[in-house]
Amino acid sequence: MYRTDEKVTRIEKEKTKRKLPVTAVLLPAALTLQVLARLVPGFAEWYAVTVYPWLLYVLGGISSPFPFALDECLIYLLISSAAFYVFWGICSIWKKKVSLKRWCLTSLGLVWKAGVWWLFLFTVTCGINYHRTPFSKLAELPMEPSTVEELEELCLWLTGQIEEAGSRVKVQDDGLTALPEDMREKTRDAMTELGERWPELGGWYPKAKPVFAWKVLSLEFLEGVFGPYTMEAHYNPDIPAYNQPAVLCHELSHLQGFMREDEANYIAYLACTGSDDPNLNYSGLLLAYTHSINALYRADPERFAVVRRQLCEQAERDYAWHREYWAQYEGPVSELSDKVNDTYLRANAQQEGSKSYGRMVDLLLGEHRQRKEALTDQAAGAGTALPLD
């Protein structure tokens, strides 16, 4: 038999009285923090360097000892719990233990509470960090309009660096670049060393973790994922080996509060090229080259064709495998994933959406401009001209 409506109403009101304060506090708190981060200068940066590190130590300290991705397991648990709840609801309605209306209202209440918790946790773990001081400003890079000639010069410089690094990388029997030994530890060390140069990147780094359901990421055209709720950096272990070190450093940079994708790419480039491992160097350089050569293609296809032909054989083999790997996953899932990711980036003040990945080139050009100025000053002091490479 159904319980009387009066009894159900009374029980629900009592539950609401007990739980209302939590959602009533969390929702305004999340919205207030979002407003402060977006409108109050300096608030997001203050939060990123004072409050956020404690969240990393606490949540990361809990998840780090697990050899697997903890939040991936929590997702499986959530999905299975939701499926069980639906099954239980169907059985309860069929046996007339609860009415369909009451079950639907209860379900909506649970969704609402979960949504409020999600918004609050997202805000405090990474949402505020989207509005912190840009890394380009912290690094004091000269971000100025660049000419096509400067972009071509950058691509040629990277071409030479890739050829040198490619001659030293560890390769597999098929000629493709192999994974570096103890990659997870080396990428963590590379990020730690980078923190000695920029204190904003300093601090504790847990090891990145491979995702068990990597095929789901591949279908979504994702190479890595940052788990803000457990403070874990995840990567797709099935993607081409040459790219994995850069992906790990990219996700680890998110752990230090740098959420912008363009800046995370640039930080990954800095970490990899600053390592003493040639495979990490090669990975970071190819990451930079990919973005730069694509920008050159959009700016001047003729210059692109000339520069692109100069890439070394090792990089050509790895690029061929890269194209072949991702071609097998092209389809509606990857297109939908790109649209969702684009919407997510725009919602977090990255107005160029998924195109913000291309803004890494501006950072690379700023660094290259600094390098040219340093070489010019050095040449002036020595009374001779020095080559850029």
C-alpha positions as CSV (number, residue, x, y, z in Angstrom):
1,M,0.0,0.0,0.0
2,Y,1.1,3.6,-0.6
3,R,1.8,5.7,2.4
4,T,-0.6,8.6,2.8
5,D,0.2,11.8,1.1
6,E,0.2,13.6,4.4
7,K,2.8,11.2,5.9
8,V,4.9,11.4,2.8
9,T,4.8,15.2,2.8
10,R,5.7,15.4,6.4
11,I,8.7,13.0,6.0
12,E,9.9,14.9,2.9
13,K,9.6,18.3,4.7
14,E,11.7,16.9,7.7
15,K,14.4,15.7,5.3
16,T,14.4,19.0,3.5
17,K,14.8,20.9,6.8
18,R,17.8,18.8,7.7
19,K,19.5,19.0,4.2
20,L,18.5,22.5,3.1
21,P,21.3,24.3,4.9
22,V,24.0,22.4,2.9
23,T,22.7,23.2,-0.5
24,A,21.7,26.7,0.6
25,V,25.3,27.4,1.6
26,L,27.2,25.6,-1.2
27,L,25.3,27.2,-4.1
28,P,25.7,30.8,-3.1
29,A,29.3,30.1,-2.1
30,A,30.1,28.6,-5.5
31,L,28.4,31.5,-7.3
32,T,30.1,34.1,-5.1
33,L,33.6,32.6,-5.7
34,Q,33.0,32.5,-9.4
35,V,32.0,36.2,-9.4
36,L,35.0,37.1,-7.3
37,A,37.4,35.2,-9.6
38,R,36.0,36.9,-12.7
39,L,35.5,40.4,-11.5
40,V,37.9,41.1,-8.6
41,P,41.5,41.6,-9.8
42,G,44.0,39.5,-7.9
43,F,41.5,37.3,-6.2
44,A,42.0,34.2,-8.4
45,E,45.8,34.5,-8.2
46,W,45.7,34.9,-4.4
47,Y,43.4,31.8,-4.2
48,A,45.7,29.8,-6.6
49,V,48.8,30.4,-4.5
50,T,47.4,30.3,-0.9
51,V,44.2,28.1,-0.8
52,Y,44.5,25.8,-3.8
53,P,47.8,24.2,-2.8
54,W,46.2,22.8,0.4
55,L,43.5,21.2,-1.7
56,L,46.2,19.6,-3.8
57,Y,48.0,18.2,-0.8
58,V,44.8,16.9,0.9
59,L,43.0,15.4,-2.1
60,G,46.1,14.4,-4.0
61,G,47.5,12.9,-0.8
62,I,44.4,10.7,-0.6
63,S,44.4,9.6,-4.2
64,S,48.1,9.3,-4.9
65,P,48.8,6.0,-3.0
66,F,46.2,4.2,-5.2
67,P,48.0,2.6,-8.2
68,F,44.9,3.2,-10.4
69,A,42.9,6.3,-11.3
70,L,40.7,6.8,-8.2
71,D,38.2,9.1,-9.8
72,E,37.8,6.7,-12.8
73,C,36.7,4.1,-10.2
74,L,34.4,6.6,-8.6
75,I,32.8,7.2,-12.0
76,Y,32.2,3.5,-12.4
77,L,30.7,3.4,-8.9
78,L,28.5,6.4,-9.7
79,I,27.2,4.8,-12.9
80,S,26.5,1.5,-11.3
81,S,24.8,3.2,-8.3
82,A,22.6,5.2,-10.7
83,A,21.7,2.0,-12.6
84,F,20.9,0.2,-9.4
85,Y,18.7,3.2,-8.2
86,V,16.7,3.1,-11.5
87,F,16.3,-0.6,-11.2
88,W,15.2,-0.3,-7.6
89,G,12.8,2.4,-8.5
90,I,11.2,0.4,-11.3
91,C,10.7,-2.6,-8.9
92,S,9.3,-0.4,-6.1
93,I,6.8,1.2,-8.5
94,W,5.8,-2.1,-9.9
95,K,5.3,-3.5,-6.4
96,K,3.4,-0.4,-5.4
97,K,5.8,0.5,-2.6
98,V,6.2,4.0,-4.0
99,S,4.3,6.1,-6.6
100,L,5.9,7.1,-9.9
101,K,5.3,10.8,-9.0
102,R,7.1,10.5,-5.7
103,W,10.0,8.5,-7.2
104,C,10.4,11.2,-9.9
105,L,10.4,14.0,-7.4
106,T,12.9,12.3,-5.2
107,S,15.1,11.6,-8.2
108,L,15.0,15.3,-9.2
109,G,15.9,16.3,-5.7
110,L,19.0,14.0,-5.8
111,V,20.0,15.4,-9.1
112,W,19.7,18.9,-7.8
113,K,21.8,18.2,-4.7
114,A,24.4,16.4,-6.8
115,G,24.5,19.3,-9.2
116,V,25.1,21.8,-6.4
117,W,27.9,19.7,-4.9
118,W,29.5,19.3,-8.4
119,L,29.4,23.1,-9.0
120,F,30.9,23.8,-5.6
121,L,33.7,21.2,-5.9
122,F,34.5,22.2,-9.5
123,T,34.7,25.9,-8.5
124,V,37.1,25.3,-5.6
125,T,39.3,22.7,-7.3
126,C,39.8,24.3,-10.7
127,G,37.1,26.8,-11.7
128,I,38.7,29.8,-9.9
129,N,42.1,28.9,-11.4
130,Y,40.9,29.7,-14.9
131,H,41.0,33.3,-14.0
132,R,44.4,33.5,-12.3
133,T,47.3,35.6,-13.7
134,P,48.3,34.2,-17.1
135,F,51.6,32.3,-17.2
136,S,52.7,34.5,-20.1
137,K,52.7,37.5,-17.7
138,L,54.4,35.5,-14.9
139,A,57.1,34.5,-17.4
140,E,57.4,38.0,-18.7
141,L,57.2,36.9,-22.3
142,P,57.0,39.7,-24.9
143,M,53.5,39.0,-26.3
144,E,53.5,41.2,-29.4
145,P,52.0,40.9,-32.9
146,S,54.2,38.7,-35.0
147,T,55.0,38.6,-38.7
148,V,54.8,35.5,-41.0
149,E,58.6,35.7,-41.2
150,E,58.9,35.4,-37.5
151,L,56.6,32.4,-37.5
152,E,58.6,30.8,-40.3
153,E,61.8,31.4,-38.4
154,L,60.4,29.7,-35.3
155,C,59.3,26.7,-37.3
156,L,62.8,26.4,-38.9
157,W,64.4,26.7,-35.4
158,L,62.2,23.9,-34.1
159,T,62.9,21.8,-37.2
160,G,66.6,21.9,-36.3
161,Q,66.1,21.1,-32.7
162,I,63.8,18.2,-33.5
163,E,66.4,16.7,-35.9
164,E,69.1,16.9,-33.2
165,A,66.8,15.4,-30.5
166,G,65.5,12.8,-32.9
167,S,69.0,11.5,-33.4
168,R,69.3,10.6,-29.7
169,V,65.8,9.2,-28.9
170,K,65.2,5.6,-27.9
171,V,63.3,3.8,-30.7
172,Q,61.3,0.6,-31.1
173,D,62.0,-2.2,-33.6
174,D,59.6,-0.6,-36.1
175,G,61.5,2.7,-36.0
176,L,58.9,4.6,-34.0
177,T,59.9,6.5,-31.0
178,A,59.7,4.5,-27.8
179,L,58.5,5.5,-24.4
180,P,61.2,6.8,-22.1
181,E,62.1,4.5,-19.2
182,D,60.2,5.4,-16.0
183,M,58.2,8.0,-17.9
184,R,55.9,8.9,-15.1
185,E,58.8,9.6,-12.7
186,K,60.8,11.5,-15.3
187,T,57.9,13.8,-16.2
188,R,57.2,14.5,-12.5
189,D,60.9,15.3,-12.1
190,A,60.8,17.6,-15.1
191,M,57.9,19.6,-13.7
192,T,59.6,19.8,-10.3
193,E,62.7,21.2,-11.9
194,L,60.7,23.7,-13.8
195,G,59.3,24.8,-10.5
196,E,62.8,25.9,-9.4
197,R,62.7,28.4,-12.3
198,W,59.2,29.6,-11.7
199,P,58.0,29.3,-8.1
200,E,54.3,29.3,-9.3
201,L,55.0,25.8,-10.8
202,G,56.8,24.7,-7.6
203,G,55.3,22.2,-5.1
204,W,54.4,18.6,-4.9
205,Y,53.6,16.6,-8.0
206,P,51.9,13.2,-7.8
207,K,52.6,10.7,-10.6
208,A,50.2,10.8,-13.6
209,K,48.1,7.7,-14.0
210,P,47.0,5.8,-17.1
211,V,43.3,5.5,-17.7
212,F,41.9,1.9,-17.8
213,A,39.1,2.9,-20.3
214,W,41.6,4.5,-22.7
215,K,39.5,3.6,-25.7
216,V,36.8,5.9,-24.5
217,L,39.3,8.7,-24.5
218,S,40.5,7.8,-28.0
219,L,36.9,7.8,-29.3
220,E,36.6,11.3,-27.8
221,F,40.0,12.4,-29.3
222,L,41.4,13.0,-25.8
223,E,45.0,12.3,-24.9
224,G,44.7,13.1,-21.2
225,V,42.3,14.3,-18.6
226,F,42.7,16.3,-15.3
227,G,40.6,14.9,-12.5
228,P,40.0,17.9,-10.2
229,Y,37.9,16.1,-7.6
230,T,40.7,13.7,-6.7
231,M,43.6,15.8,-7.9
232,E,44.8,13.3,-10.4
233,A,46.5,13.7,-13.8
234,H,45.4,11.0,-16.2
235,Y,46.7,10.1,-19.7
236,N,45.7,7.8,-22.5
237,P,48.4,5.0,-22.5
238,D,47.5,3.9,-26.1
239,I,48.4,7.1,-28.0
240,P,51.6,7.3,-30.0
241,A,54.6,7.0,-27.6
242,Y,56.4,10.1,-28.8
243,N,53.5,12.3,-27.6
244,Q,52.9,10.7,-24.1
245,P,55.6,12.7,-22.1
246,A,54.2,16.0,-23.3
247,V,50.7,14.9,-22.5
248,L,51.8,13.9,-18.9
249,C,53.5,17.3,-18.3
250,H,50.4,19.1,-19.7
251,E,48.1,17.4,-17.3
252,L,50.5,17.8,-14.4
253,S,50.6,21.6,-15.1
254,H,46.8,21.6,-14.4
255,L,47.6,20.2,-10.9
256,Q,49.5,23.4,-10.2
257,G,46.5,25.5,-11.0
258,F,47.3,26.4,-14.6
259,M,44.1,25.5,-16.3
260,R,44.3,27.3,-19.7
261,E,45.0,24.8,-22.4
262,D,47.4,27.0,-24.3
263,E,49.5,27.7,-21.2
264,A,49.5,24.0,-20.1
265,N,50.9,23.1,-23.6
266,Y,53.6,25.7,-23.3
267,I,54.5,24.6,-19.7
268,A,54.7,21.0,-21.0
269,Y,57.0,22.1,-23.7
270,L,59.2,23.9,-21.2
271,A,59.3,20.9,-18.9
272,C,60.1,18.4,-21.6
273,T,62.8,20.5,-23.3
274,G,64.4,21.2,-19.9
275,S,64.7,17.5,-19.1
276,D,68.0,15.6,-19.6
277,D,66.0,12.7,-21.3
278,P,66.1,13.0,-25.1
279,N,62.7,11.3,-25.5
280,L,61.2,14.1,-23.3
281,N,63.0,16.7,-25.3
282,Y,61.7,15.3,-28.5
283,S,58.2,15.1,-27.3
284,G,58.1,18.7,-26.1
285,L,59.7,19.9,-29.4
286,L,57.2,18.1,-31.5
287,L,54.3,19.5,-29.5
288,A,55.6,23.0,-30.1
289,Y,56.3,22.2,-33.8
290,T,52.8,20.9,-34.4
291,H,51.1,24.0,-33.2
292,S,53.6,26.3,-34.9
293,I,53.6,24.6,-38.3
294,N,49.8,24.5,-38.3
295,A,49.8,28.2,-37.7
296,L,52.2,28.7,-40.5
297,Y,49.9,26.7,-42.8
298,R,47.0,29.0,-42.0
299,A,49.1,32.1,-42.5
300,D,51.1,31.2,-45.6
301,P,50.6,27.7,-47.3
302,E,53.5,28.3,-49.6
303,R,56.0,28.9,-46.8
304,F,54.5,26.0,-44.9
305,A,55.2,23.6,-47.8
306,V,58.9,24.7,-48.0
307,V,59.4,24.4,-44.2
308,R,57.4,21.2,-43.8
309,R,59.6,19.3,-46.2
310,Q,62.7,19.8,-44.0
311,L,61.4,17.7,-41.1
312,C,63.7,14.8,-40.2
313,E,62.8,11.2,-41.0
314,Q,62.2,10.2,-37.4
315,A,59.6,12.8,-36.9
316,E,58.0,11.9,-40.2
317,R,57.6,8.3,-39.1
318,D,56.1,9.3,-35.8
319,Y,53.7,11.8,-37.5
320,A,52.6,9.1,-40.0
321,W,51.7,6.8,-37.1
322,H,49.9,9.7,-35.3
323,R,47.7,10.3,-38.4
324,E,47.0,6.6,-38.8
325,Y,46.2,6.2,-35.1
326,W,43.6,9.0,-34.9
327,A,42.1,8.2,-38.3
328,Q,40.6,5.0,-36.9
329,Y,38.6,7.0,-34.2
330,E,37.2,9.7,-36.4
331,G,33.4,9.9,-36.2
332,P,30.4,11.4,-34.5
333,V,31.7,10.7,-31.0
334,S,34.9,12.7,-31.6
335,E,32.9,15.5,-33.2
336,L,30.5,15.7,-30.2
337,S,33.4,15.6,-27.8
338,D,35.0,18.5,-29.6
339,K,31.8,20.5,-29.3
340,V,31.4,19.7,-25.6
341,N,35.0,20.7,-25.0
342,D,34.6,23.9,-26.9
343,T,31.5,24.8,-24.8
344,Y,33.4,24.0,-21.6
345,L,36.3,26.2,-22.5
346,R,34.1,29.1,-23.4
347,A,32.2,28.7,-20.2
348,N,35.4,29.1,-18.3
349,A,36.5,32.4,-20.0
350,Q,38.5,30.9,-22.8
351,Q,36.6,32.8,-25.4
352,E,38.3,31.2,-28.4
353,G,37.0,27.8,-27.3
354,S,38.9,24.8,-28.6
355,K,40.9,27.2,-30.8
356,S,42.7,28.5,-27.7
357,Y,45.0,25.5,-28.1
358,G,46.6,27.5,-31.0
359,R,47.4,30.4,-28.8
360,M,50.4,28.4,-27.6
361,V,52.2,29.8,-30.7
362,D,52.1,33.3,-29.3
363,L,53.9,32.1,-26.2
364,L,56.5,30.2,-28.4
365,L,57.0,33.4,-30.5
366,G,57.4,35.4,-27.3
367,E,60.1,33.0,-26.1
368,H,61.8,33.0,-29.5
369,R,61.8,36.8,-29.5
370,Q,63.6,36.7,-26.1
371,R,66.1,34.2,-27.4
372,K,66.9,36.4,-30.4
373,E,67.3,39.5,-28.2
374,A,69.7,37.5,-25.9
375,L,71.7,36.3,-28.8
376,T,71.8,39.9,-30.2
377,D,73.1,41.2,-26.9
378,Q,75.6,38.5,-26.7
379,A,76.8,39.1,-30.2
380,A,77.1,42.8,-29.6
381,G,79.2,42.1,-26.5
382,A,81.4,39.7,-28.4
383,G,81.5,41.8,-31.6
384,T,80.3,39.0,-33.8
385,A,77.0,37.5,-35.1
386,L,75.7,34.3,-33.6
387,P,73.2,31.8,-35.3
388,L,69.9,31.2,-33.7
389,D,70.3,27.5,-33.6
